[in-house]
Amino acid sequence: MKRVKHWQDPANALLGAWLIVSPWILGFHGVIVAAVSTAALGALLIASSIEAMQVSQAWEEWLDVALGVVLMLLPVVLGFDGNPAALQNALLTGSTVIALALWVLATDDEFASGWDRQAG
């Protein structure tokens, strides 16, 4: 079995699974646009994280950053920001996904050295 390079990738996969079940746990499953969009972002996050666990590349972490940003913007863009549970879930989970992905980008020697080459 292949060893996972970054513990943050399985953590983000778990956050993706959380996004899929959270509408029912937090009680906003009746707000269809919130439930469906949250679950869809969760599925994308799981897929991205599984790929990152198989072949770790910087673009996969940047994809997770983008998914986190989209997740945080969804409540306002799709109009379910009036639902506190859905809003807080999107903001907290999205910011955690972003933080974990940026952590990998900043601490992985291969990825961080790419930043140094681009700056110089």
C-alpha positions as CSV (number, residue, x, y, z in Angstrom):
1,M,0.0,0.0,0.0
2,K,1.3,3.4,-0.9
3,R,2.1,5.8,1.9
4,V,0.2,9.1,1.8
5,K,2.6,12.0,1.5
6,H,0.5,14.7,3.3
7,W,-1.9,14.0,6.1
8,Q,-3.9,17.1,5.0
9,D,-5.2,15.3,1.9
10,P,-7.1,12.5,3.9
11,A,-8.3,15.3,6.2
12,N,-9.7,17.2,3.3
13,A,-11.3,14.0,2.0
14,L,-13.0,13.6,5.4
15,L,-14.1,17.2,5.2
16,G,-15.6,16.4,1.8
17,A,-17.5,13.5,3.4
18,W,-18.7,15.8,6.1
19,L,-20.0,18.2,3.4
20,I,-22.0,15.4,1.9
21,V,-23.8,14.4,5.1
22,S,-23.8,17.8,6.9
23,P,-27.1,19.0,5.4
24,W,-28.9,16.2,7.3
25,I,-26.8,16.4,10.5
26,L,-27.2,20.2,10.7
27,G,-30.8,20.2,9.5
28,F,-30.6,22.3,6.3
29,H,-31.5,19.3,4.0
30,G,-34.8,21.0,3.3
31,V,-33.0,23.9,1.6
32,I,-32.4,22.1,-1.6
33,V,-30.0,24.5,-3.2
34,A,-27.9,24.5,0.0
35,A,-28.0,20.7,0.4
36,V,-27.2,19.9,-3.2
37,S,-24.4,22.4,-3.7
38,T,-22.8,21.5,-0.4
39,A,-22.9,17.8,-1.2
40,A,-21.6,18.4,-4.7
41,L,-18.6,20.4,-3.4
42,G,-18.0,17.6,-0.9
43,A,-17.9,15.1,-3.7
44,L,-15.5,17.2,-5.7
45,L,-13.3,17.7,-2.6
46,I,-13.2,13.9,-2.0
47,A,-12.2,13.3,-5.7
48,S,-9.5,16.0,-5.5
49,S,-8.2,14.6,-2.2
50,I,-8.1,11.1,-3.5
51,E,-6.1,12.2,-6.5
52,A,-3.7,14.2,-4.3
53,M,-3.2,11.1,-2.2
54,Q,-2.3,9.0,-5.3
55,V,0.0,11.5,-7.1
56,S,0.8,14.6,-5.1
57,Q,1.1,17.7,-7.2
58,A,0.8,21.4,-6.4
59,W,-2.1,22.0,-8.8
60,E,-4.3,19.6,-6.7
61,E,-3.7,21.7,-3.6
62,W,-4.5,24.8,-5.6
63,L,-7.7,23.1,-6.7
64,D,-8.6,22.5,-3.0
65,V,-8.0,26.2,-2.3
66,A,-10.3,27.0,-5.2
67,L,-13.0,24.6,-3.9
68,G,-12.7,26.1,-0.4
69,V,-13.2,29.6,-1.8
70,V,-16.2,28.5,-3.9
71,L,-17.6,26.8,-0.8
72,M,-17.4,30.0,1.2
73,L,-19.0,32.0,-1.6
74,L,-21.8,29.6,-2.3
75,P,-24.2,30.8,0.4
76,V,-24.2,34.4,-0.9
77,V,-24.1,33.5,-4.6
78,L,-26.9,30.9,-4.4
79,G,-28.9,32.8,-1.8
80,F,-28.9,30.5,1.2
81,D,-26.9,32.9,3.4
82,G,-30.1,33.4,5.5
83,N,-29.7,29.9,6.8
84,P,-27.2,30.1,9.7
85,A,-26.4,26.4,9.8
86,A,-25.6,26.2,6.0
87,L,-23.7,29.5,6.1
88,Q,-21.5,28.6,9.1
89,N,-20.9,25.2,7.7
90,A,-19.7,26.6,4.4
91,L,-17.5,29.3,6.0
92,L,-15.9,27.0,8.6
93,T,-15.4,24.0,6.3
94,G,-14.2,26.2,3.4
95,S,-11.7,28.0,5.5
96,T,-10.4,24.8,6.9
97,V,-10.0,23.3,3.5
98,I,-8.1,26.4,2.3
99,A,-5.9,26.3,5.4
100,L,-5.0,22.7,5.0
101,A,-4.2,23.0,1.2
102,L,-2.1,26.2,1.8
103,W,-0.3,24.4,4.6
104,V,0.8,21.6,2.2
105,L,1.8,24.2,-0.4
106,A,3.9,26.1,2.1
107,T,5.6,23.1,3.8
108,D,6.2,20.6,1.0
109,D,9.8,21.1,-0.1
110,E,9.0,20.4,-3.8
111,F,6.0,22.8,-3.9
112,A,7.7,25.6,-1.9
113,S,10.8,25.4,-4.0
114,G,8.6,26.1,-7.1
115,W,7.6,29.4,-5.4
116,D,11.2,30.3,-4.9
117,R,12.1,29.6,-8.6
118,Q,9.1,31.7,-9.8
119,A,10.0,34.6,-7.5
120,G,13.6,34.8,-8.7
